[in-house]
């Protein structure tokens, strides 16, 4: 009896045989499920963050544009801050610039409005004449008769009034939206230039302690690169706009001031903007005569030669160097995704991306030197 009880107790404490199916035990299954859950949560958080960024991309791009405006304002504000508090220097610079813009606008508004009205009338007419000439040449080459273009039916007075009212409402709404965006950018730029270090320290608190040194270095490199790029592009805009206006005035185009101003704005977007700003001037010159068109083409080609051989190597290359293929590809991507505003901010965003990738990935991760 004693042997039987001993044998029973040994059987009771004997461990269970391992599973024959080779499957994981329960703790391992729980750990795998926990890891899968954490990965799923991270993926969902990333997707949600990207969705929020996409929905707010317009505001974010305007914010980045405000950063560029703040960099432009930082040059005179820093000079004035040597003799007065920075807040007073910011207000003084803003008041001076707004007054200067208002004065220049009051002086040039009549000329610009008249030239803009002429441009709106001339460009469609010249484009229509060019299409008619192309159709006539094709008809002469193929021997087919040229079909006359059907004349549009004149709208009835009620329809014309309704169409004019709809256009007026749409134009007023666009003006209000544009002014709101401009005010938002200027106000945000004023706050950024007033206390730039406060925002840098606020973002630094979100960075883990072991990565603060890398954050400080990346911030300094991006800040310096953007300051150099903004300074260089402002000089390039002034040079290109001034040379274009002088050249068009010399050949006798009446809209030289507006066309020079368009070149000044278009130079902010390298390559694409500079070429696009030349199209209205060429169409206006073609509307005058073939001789004016040839002279205007020489003016724009000469200005772009100056840009390629003087402005680009002397000014922009000292500021920051971007490969043309990378720049054009980035402009196309940003323009396709974000529209016109994407084209505007594509180049400075590429500058920031190039600096961050070169430092954080190439230097720190791969241990290579960025040339």
C-alpha positions in Angstrom: 0.0 0.0 0.0 2.9 2.4 0.9 4.5 1.7 -2.5 1.3 2.3 -4.3 0.8 5.7 -2.6 4.4 6.7 -3.3 3.9 5.8 -6.9 0.7 7.9 -7.1 2.4 10.9 -5.6 5.2 10.7 -8.1 2.7 10.5 -10.9 0.9 13.5 -9.6 4.0 15.7 -9.5 5.4 14.4 -12.8 5.6 17.3 -15.4 3.3 17.3 -18.4 4.8 16.1 -21.6 5.7 18.7 -24.2 3.3 19.5 -26.9 3.8 17.3 -30.0 2.5 20.0 -32.4 5.7 22.1 -31.8 3.6 25.3 -31.3 4.7 28.2 -29.0 3.8 28.3 -25.4 1.3 30.8 -24.1 3.7 33.4 -22.8 5.5 33.5 -26.1 2.1 33.9 -27.9 1.2 36.7 -25.6 4.5 38.5 -26.2 4.0 38.2 -30.0 0.5 39.5 -29.8 1.7 42.5 -27.7 4.4 43.3 -30.3 1.9 43.0 -33.1 -0.5 45.3 -31.2 2.3 47.9 -30.6 3.3 47.8 -34.3 -0.4 48.2 -35.4 -0.8 51.2 -33.0 2.3 52.9 -34.4 1.2 52.3 -38.0 -2.2 53.7 -37.2 -0.6 56.8 -35.5 1.6 57.4 -38.5 -1.3 57.1 -40.9 -3.4 59.5 -38.7 -0.5 62.0 -38.5 0.0 61.9 -42.3 -3.8 62.4 -42.8 -3.7 65.4 -40.4 -0.7 66.9 -42.2 -2.4 66.4 -45.6 -5.6 68.1 -44.4 -3.6 71.0 -42.9 -1.0 71.2 -45.7 -2.2 74.7 -46.8 -1.7 76.2 -43.4 1.6 74.4 -42.9 2.9 75.8 -46.2 1.8 79.3 -45.3 3.6 78.8 -42.0 6.8 77.9 -43.8 6.3 80.9 -46.0 6.0 83.0 -42.9 9.4 81.5 -41.7 10.9 82.8 -45.0 9.4 86.3 -44.5 10.7 86.2 -40.9 14.2 85.5 -42.2 14.0 88.5 -44.6 12.8 90.7 -41.7 15.5 89.4 -39.4 18.3 91.2 -41.3 17.0 94.8 -40.6 15.6 93.8 -37.2 18.9 92.5 -36.0 20.6 95.7 -37.1 18.1 97.9 -35.3 18.1 95.7 -32.2 21.7 96.8 -31.5 20.4 100.2 -30.4 16.9 99.5 -29.2 14.8 96.6 -27.7 14.0 93.9 -30.2 10.3 94.4 -29.9 10.6 98.1 -30.8 13.0 97.1 -33.7 10.4 94.7 -35.0 7.6 97.3 -34.9 9.9 99.9 -36.5 10.9 97.6 -39.4 7.3 96.5 -40.0 6.0 100.1 -40.0 8.8 101.2 -42.3 8.2 98.4 -44.8 4.5 98.8 -44.8 4.9 102.5 -45.3 7.4 102.0 -48.1 5.1 99.4 -49.8 2.1 101.8 -49.4 4.1 104.7 -50.9 5.5 102.7 -53.8 2.1 101.2 -54.4 0.4 104.6 -54.5 3.0 105.8 -57.0 3.0 102.8 -59.3 -0.6 101.7 -58.9 -2.0 103.8 -61.8 0.8 102.6 -64.1 0.5 98.9 -63.0 -3.3 98.9 -63.2 -3.2 100.4 -66.7 -0.5 97.9 -67.8 -2.4 95.0 -66.2 -5.6 96.0 -68.1 -3.6 96.1 -71.4 -1.9 92.8 -70.6 -5.3 91.1 -70.0 -6.5 92.4 -73.3 -3.3 91.8 -75.3 -2.3 88.3 -74.2 -5.6 86.5 -75.2 -5.8 88.4 -78.5 -2.2 87.5 -79.4 -2.8 83.9 -78.4 -5.9 83.8 -80.5 -4.0 85.3 -83.5 -1.2 82.7 -83.1 -3.7 79.8 -83.1 -5.4 81.2 -86.2 -2.0 81.5 -87.9 -1.1 77.9 -87.0 -4.5 76.7 -88.3 -4.0 78.7 -91.6 -0.5 77.2 -92.1 -1.8 73.7 -91.5 -4.7 74.2 -93.9 -2.3 75.5 -96.6 0.0 72.5 -96.0 -2.7 69.9 -96.3 -4.8 71.7 -98.9 -8.0 71.5 -96.7 -10.2 74.5 -96.6 -10.0 76.6 -93.5 -13.2 76.5 -91.5 -14.2 79.8 -90.1 -14.4 79.9 -86.4 -18.0 80.1 -85.2 -18.8 83.5 -83.6 -20.0 83.1 -80.0 -23.6 84.1 -79.5 -24.0 87.3 -77.6 -25.4 86.7 -74.1 -28.8 88.0 -73.2 -28.9 91.0 -70.9 -30.2 89.0 -67.8 -27.6 86.3 -68.4 -24.9 88.9 -68.8 -25.8 90.6 -65.6 -25.9 87.3 -63.7 -22.5 86.3 -65.1 -21.0 89.6 -64.2 -22.5 89.4 -60.7 -21.1 85.9 -60.2 -17.6 87.0 -61.4 -17.7 90.0 -59.1 -18.6 87.9 -56.1 -15.9 85.3 -56.9 -13.3 88.0 -57.4 -14.3 89.7 -54.1 -14.0 86.4 -52.3 -10.6 85.7 -53.8 -9.4 89.1 -52.8 -10.6 88.6 -49.2 -9.0 85.1 -49.0 -5.7 86.5 -50.4 -5.6 89.4 -48.0 -6.4 87.0 -45.1 -3.4 84.8 -46.1 -1.1 87.8 -46.5 -2.1 89.1 -43.0 -1.6 85.7 -41.5 1.8 85.3 -43.0 2.9 88.9 -41.9 1.6 88.5 -38.4 3.2 85.1 -37.9 6.5 86.3 -39.4 6.4 89.3 -36.9 6.0 86.9 -34.0 8.8 84.6 -35.3 11.3 87.4 -35.8 10.4 89.0 -32.4 11.5 86.0 -30.3 13.1 83.4 -32.6 14.9 81.6 -29.8 11.7 80.9 -27.8 10.3 78.6 -30.5 13.7 76.8 -30.9 13.8 76.1 -27.1 10.2 75.0 -27.2 10.9 72.4 -29.8 14.1 71.4 -28.0 12.0 70.3 -25.0 10.3 67.7 -27.1 13.7 66.1 -28.1 15.1 63.3 -25.9 18.2 64.3 -23.9 20.6 62.0 -25.9 19.6 63.7 -29.2 19.7 67.3 -28.1 23.2 67.9 -29.5 22.1 66.6 -32.9 19.0 68.7 -32.8 21.1 71.9 -32.0 23.5 71.2 -34.8 20.7 70.4 -37.3 18.8 73.6 -36.3 21.9 75.7 -36.7 22.7 74.3 -40.1 19.1 74.7 -41.5 18.9 78.2 -40.1 22.2 79.3 -41.7 21.3 77.6 -45.0 17.9 79.3 -45.2 19.4 82.7 -44.3 22.0 82.3 -47.1 19.4 81.2 -49.6 16.9 83.9 -48.8 19.7 86.6 -49.0 20.9 85.2 -52.3 17.5 84.9 -53.9 16.5 88.4 -52.9 19.6 89.8 -54.6 18.9 87.6 -57.7 15.2 88.8 -57.8 16.3 92.5 -57.7 19.0 92.0 -60.4 16.7 90.0 -62.7 13.7 92.3 -62.3 15.7 95.4 -62.8 17.5 94.2 -65.9 14.3 92.9 -67.5 12.5 96.2 -66.9 15.4 98.3 -68.3 15.7 96.0 -71.3 12.0 96.1 -72.2 11.9 99.9 -71.7 14.8 100.2 -74.1 13.1 98.3 -76.9 9.9 100.4 -76.5 7.4 98.1 -74.7 4.8 100.1 -72.8 4.2 97.4 -70.2 7.9 97.3 -69.1 7.2 98.0 -65.4 4.7 95.3 -64.9 6.7 92.8 -66.9 9.8 93.6 -64.9 7.8 93.1 -61.7 6.6 89.7 -63.0 10.2 88.7 -63.6 11.1 89.9 -60.1 8.4 87.6 -58.6 9.1 84.7 -60.9 12.8 84.6 -60.0 11.8 83.4 -56.5 11.0 80.0 -58.2 14.2 79.1 -60.0 14.0 77.9 -63.6 10.3 77.3 -63.8 9.2 80.8 -62.5 11.9 82.6 -64.5 10.8 81.0 -67.8 7.1 81.4 -67.0 7.5 85.1 -66.3 8.9 85.6 -69.8 5.8 84.3 -71.6 3.6 87.4 -71.0 6.4 89.7 -72.2 7.0 87.7 -75.4 3.3 87.7 -76.1 3.0 91.4 -75.6 6.0 92.0 -77.8 4.5 89.7 -80.5 1.3 91.8 -80.4 3.4 94.9 -81.2 5.4 93.5 -84.1 7.8 90.7 -85.1 10.6 93.1 -84.5 9.6 93.8 -80.9 9.2 90.1 -80.4 12.8 89.4 -81.6 14.1 92.2 -79.4 12.1 91.0 -76.3 13.5 87.5 -76.9 17.0 88.9 -76.9 16.3 90.8 -73.7 15.0 87.7 -71.9 17.8 85.5 -73.2 20.4 88.1 -72.2 18.9 88.4 -68.7 19.0 84.6 -68.3 22.6 84.5 -69.5 23.4 87.0 -66.8 21.6 84.8 -64.3 23.4 81.7 -65.4 26.9 83.1 -65.6 26.9 85.9 -63.0 24.0 85.6 -60.5 24.1 81.8 -60.2 27.8 81.2 -59.7 28.6 84.4 -57.8 25.6 84.8 -55.5 23.5 81.6 -55.3 26.3 79.1 -55.3 27.9 80.8 -52.4 24.6 80.7 -50.6 23.6 77.1 -51.1 24.1 74.7 -54.0 21.3 72.5 -55.3 21.6 70.2 -58.3 19.4 71.4 -61.1 17.9 67.9 -61.7 17.0 67.6 -58.0 15.5 71.1 -58.0 13.4 70.6 -61.1 12.2 67.2 -59.8 11.3 68.6 -56.4 9.5 71.5 -57.9 7.4 69.1 -60.1 6.6 66.9 -57.1 5.6 69.7 -54.8 3.7 71.5 -57.6 1.7 68.3 -58.5 0.8 67.6 -54.9 0.3 71.1 -53.4 -0.4 73.3 -56.5 0.9 76.8 -57.0 1.9 77.2 -53.3 4.0 74.0 -53.6 5.9 75.5 -56.5 6.6 78.6 -54.4 8.0 76.9 -51.3 9.6 73.9 -53.1 13.1 75.3 -53.4 13.5 76.3 -49.7 12.0 73.0 -48.6 14.5 71.2 -50.8 17.3 73.2 -49.2 16.1 72.1 -45.7 15.7 68.5 -46.8 19.2 68.5 -48.3 20.8 69.9 -45.2 18.9 67.5 -42.8 19.6 64.4 -44.9 23.2 65.3 -45.3 23.8 65.8 -41.6 21.4 63.3 -39.9 21.8 60.4 -42.3 25.0 60.8 -44.3 27.3 62.2 -41.5 25.8 60.7 -38.3 24.3 57.5 -39.6 26.7 56.5 -42.3 29.8 58.3 -41.0 30.6 59.9 -44.4 31.5 63.4 -45.3 29.1 65.6 -47.2 30.8 67.6 -49.9 
